[in-house]
Amino acid sequence: MKAKDEKTNVMRVLDSKKIKYQHYYYGDTDAISGTDVAKALGQNPECVFKTLVTEGKTKNHYVFIVPVEKELDLKKAAKAVGEKSIQMIKSKELLPLTGYIHGGCSPIGMKKLFKTTIDSSVEKVEKFCVSGGKIGYQVEITLEDLRKVIPVQTAEITV
């Protein structure tokens, strides 16, 4: 898999914090779903995570990071952030809120810092991939390094 030389905002943030990461480019494939992306990268789908943005009953926004083959359990997610309930935000709300578009949303480098929770399954893997901030880009990092960039808690949040 060849990596494009273009730096995304996510990569610039990681570089500025002197965090080691591996970046991947899959833009020359027809990968659309997270599972397709994992296949295109030759990665175990348990190590490739998607970033989901939600809104709670209190109107606060929350970010959840889950393996691409799993689904966010809205009840567990709400409990993890102390909300009565949460719902996914509409796709059109994503760009103005986070600075990212659907399919290229990364937990790193959002316009604002939102309470972020990653599925506890991440504790079983050494490194994992998240979006590189643009469709076609992924970055692979450790949980410890992610915590150097954004405050993140772990919880069991998948179905």
DRENMAR-825533 format. One line per field, with one value per residue (C-alpha): residue number from 1; x, y, z. Coordinates in pm, 1 decimal. Each point is the difference from the previous one (the first is absolute). Layout:
REM DRENMAR-825533
baza	c(NUM|...)
x	c(X|...)
y	c(Y|...)
z	c(Z|...)
END
This chain:
REM DRENMAR-825533
baza	c(1|2|3|4|5|6|7|8|9|10|11|12|13|14|15|16|17|18|19|20|21|22|23|24|25|26|27|28|29|30|31|32|33|34|35|36|37|38|39|40|41|42|43|44|45|46|47|48|49|50|51|52|53|54|55|56|57|58|59|60|61|62|63|64|65|66|67|68|69|70|71|72|73|74|75|76|77|78|79|80|81|82|83|84|85|86|87|88|89|90|91|92|93|94|95|96|97|98|99|100|101|102|103|104|105|106|107|108|109|110|111|112|113|114|115|116|117|118|119|120|121|122|123|124|125|126|127|128|129|130|131|132|133|134|135|136|137|138|139|140|141|142|143|144|145|146|147|148|149|150|151|152|153|154|155|156|157|158|159)
x	c(0.0|160.7|-34.3|-68.4|238.0|-282.2|-22.4|-344.2|-87.2|1.4|358.9|105.5|-152.7|182.1|326.4|-32.4|-32.2|295.5|-219.8|106.3|-262.0|-29.1|-215.9|-176.5|-156.7|-281.7|-148.6|91.7|-237.3|-378.7|-16.9|-306.6|-96.1|232.8|23.4|103.8|264.2|139.9|22.1|161.9|262.8|52.4|-95.8|-199.1|-344.5|30.9|287.8|-176.1|-235.1|-266.3|-79.5|-362.9|-138.3|-313.9|-217.4|-136.7|-335.6|185.9|101.1|366.9|197.3|205.0|246.4|8.8|266.3|-99.6|139.1|-126.3|-185.8|-184.0|-294.2|-25.3|-243.1|-178.1|-109.9|350.4|146.8|-245.8|83.8|375.7|-36.6|-265.8|-291.1|-356.8|13.9|206.8|-57.7|221.0|29.1|-119.3|266.6|-49.2|84.9|336.4|212.9|-104.3|34.4|326.0|169.0|-22.5|-230.1|-175.5|253.7|295.7|-84.9|289.2|0.9|325.8|-7.9|-370.8|-103.6|-92.3|102.5|-294.7|-23.8|138.3|-52.6|166.2|-130.0|186.1|94.6|283.1|178.9|51.6|198.2|345.2|-85.5|-314.2|-101.9|-231.0|-83.1|282.3|-248.1|-71.8|-167.6|278.2|230.6|46.5|249.8|111.9|86.7|-3.3|-265.3|272.5|97.6|-361.9|-33.6|291.5|-208.6|-356.2|-146.8|-168.5|-168.4|-64.1|-332.9|-195.8|-216.2|-67.8|-284.7)
y	c(0.0|326.2|299.9|336.8|274.8|243.2|87.7|26.2|219.5|-314.2|-76.9|360.2|-16.4|-328.0|141.2|313.7|-218.8|-216.4|-310.4|-299.9|-130.7|-194.7|149.3|-186.6|111.7|-203.5|267.0|-197.3|-282.5|-20.9|-46.4|169.7|-178.6|-38.8|-371.9|82.6|238.8|-269.1|-242.8|262.8|64.9|-369.6|69.8|-203.8|170.0|-16.6|248.6|248.7|240.3|243.1|334.5|76.7|332.7|14.5|245.6|-60.0|95.8|295.1|118.0|-72.7|-179.4|-316.1|-195.1|-379.0|-215.0|-359.4|-288.7|19.4|-331.0|93.6|229.0|265.2|-100.8|329.9|-101.9|-106.0|310.9|230.8|-165.4|37.9|378.6|50.3|78.6|-131.9|-60.5|85.3|-4.7|19.0|348.5|59.6|-26.1|366.1|109.1|-179.1|245.0|321.0|-171.2|-194.0|130.5|-347.9|-159.7|-336.7|-271.5|214.9|83.1|-45.0|40.6|194.0|365.8|77.6|366.9|-49.0|-252.2|-227.4|-265.3|-305.9|-366.6|-292.1|-354.6|-200.2|-260.6|240.9|-118.3|-341.9|137.7|156.1|256.2|99.6|211.6|301.0|235.0|224.4|285.3|-41.4|-274.8|-232.0|52.8|-194.2|37.9|-279.6|88.6|-140.0|82.9|154.2|234.0|90.2|107.8|241.3|182.5|-18.4|-105.8|-333.7|-252.1|-366.2|-174.6|-292.3|187.1|-246.7|-242.2)
z	c(0.0|-108.6|223.7|-159.3|103.0|80.7|370.0|153.2|297.3|218.2|-103.5|65.6|351.0|72.6|-141.4|215.6|311.1|-116.1|1.0|-204.8|-238.5|-322.3|-272.5|-276.1|-324.5|-151.2|-228.1|-311.2|103.8|-5.5|379.2|147.2|322.4|295.4|-73.3|-359.7|135.7|233.2|-295.7|-224.4|269.1|73.8|362.5|248.9|21.6|381.2|-33.5|-229.4|176.7|-118.9|159.3|79.4|121.6|212.7|186.7|347.5|146.7|160.5|-352.6|79.3|-272.1|51.9|-211.6|2.1|-164.8|-77.5|-209.5|-359.2|19.9|319.7|65.0|268.8|275.1|66.4|351.9|105.5|-164.0|180.1|331.3|-67.8|-34.1|267.2|-233.3|13.3|-375.0|-306.3|-372.6|-306.8|-146.8|-355.4|-269.4|-100.3|358.0|-1.1|-201.7|181.3|338.6|-44.7|-315.3|-153.6|-255.5|25.9|-83.5|99.9|361.0|241.9|378.6|-43.3|-104.5|32.0|19.9|367.2|261.0|76.5|269.5|-179.6|81.4|-176.3|18.5|266.2|-264.1|-90.3|316.4|-165.8|-295.0|-9.9|-270.3|-183.0|-298.3|-10.3|-283.6|-109.0|-35.1|-371.1|-197.3|-117.1|299.0|324.1|283.5|229.0|360.0|351.5|260.1|215.6|-284.3|-76.6|364.2|-50.8|-261.0|135.4|333.5|-63.4|227.3|-74.4|57.1|-136.3|-253.0|-282.3|-67.5)
END
